[in-house]
Amino acid sequence: MRAWALKSRPAGTPVADNFQMIEATDAPLGEGEYRITNSWLSVDPYMRGRMNDVKSYAP
Protein backbone atom coordinates (compact mmCIF):
# COMPACT_ATOMS: atom_id res chain seq x y z
CA MET A 1 0.00 0.00 0.00
CA ARG A 2 1.07 3.60 -0.44
CA ALA A 3 0.94 6.12 2.40
CA TRP A 4 1.95 9.73 3.01
CA ALA A 5 4.60 10.13 5.72
CA LEU A 6 6.21 13.10 7.45
CA LYS A 7 9.78 13.21 6.07
CA SER A 8 10.99 16.20 8.11
CA ARG A 9 9.50 18.52 10.71
CA PRO A 10 8.58 21.86 9.15
CA ALA A 11 10.14 25.11 10.34
CA GLY A 12 7.20 27.44 9.76
CA THR A 13 4.68 26.67 7.03
CA PRO A 14 4.86 23.05 5.80
CA VAL A 15 6.02 22.55 2.21
CA ALA A 16 5.84 19.53 -0.11
CA ASP A 17 9.45 18.58 0.74
CA ASN A 18 8.36 17.85 4.34
CA PHE A 19 6.36 14.83 3.12
CA GLN A 20 7.02 11.67 1.14
CA MET A 21 4.94 8.88 -0.38
CA ILE A 22 6.08 5.54 1.02
CA GLU A 23 5.36 1.91 0.19
CA ALA A 24 4.27 0.04 3.30
CA THR A 25 3.26 -3.57 3.84
CA ASP A 26 -0.22 -4.34 5.09
CA ALA A 27 -0.26 -5.87 8.56
CA PRO A 28 -2.13 -9.17 8.80
CA LEU A 29 -5.72 -8.75 9.97
CA GLY A 30 -6.74 -10.18 13.31
CA GLU A 31 -10.05 -11.76 14.26
CA GLY A 32 -12.90 -9.28 13.69
CA GLU A 33 -10.66 -6.66 12.02
CA TYR A 34 -11.35 -5.05 8.65
CA ARG A 35 -9.25 -3.21 6.10
CA ILE A 36 -10.69 -0.08 4.51
CA THR A 37 -9.54 2.15 1.65
CA ASN A 38 -9.60 5.94 1.97
CA SER A 39 -11.06 7.90 -0.92
CA TRP A 40 -10.07 11.33 0.40
CA LEU A 41 -7.28 12.86 2.47
CA SER A 42 -8.11 15.85 4.67
CA VAL A 43 -5.42 18.21 5.93
CA ASP A 44 -6.87 20.20 8.82
CA PRO A 45 -5.29 23.19 10.64
CA TYR A 46 -4.87 21.27 13.91
CA MET A 47 -2.51 18.85 12.14
CA ARG A 48 0.18 21.56 11.94
CA GLY A 49 0.61 21.45 15.72
CA ARG A 50 0.96 17.65 15.62
CA MET A 51 4.01 18.02 13.35
CA ASN A 52 6.01 19.67 16.16
CA ASP A 53 8.33 17.48 18.22
CA VAL A 54 6.66 18.23 21.57
CA LYS A 55 4.73 16.19 24.14
CA SER A 56 1.00 16.12 23.38
CA TYR A 57 -2.23 14.90 24.96
CA ALA A 58 -2.70 12.60 21.94
CA PRO A 59 -0.49 9.56 21.33
ABEGO torsion letter per residue (X at the ends): XBBBBBABBBBEBBBAAABBBBBBBBBBBBBGBBBBBBABBBBBAAAAAAABBBBBABX
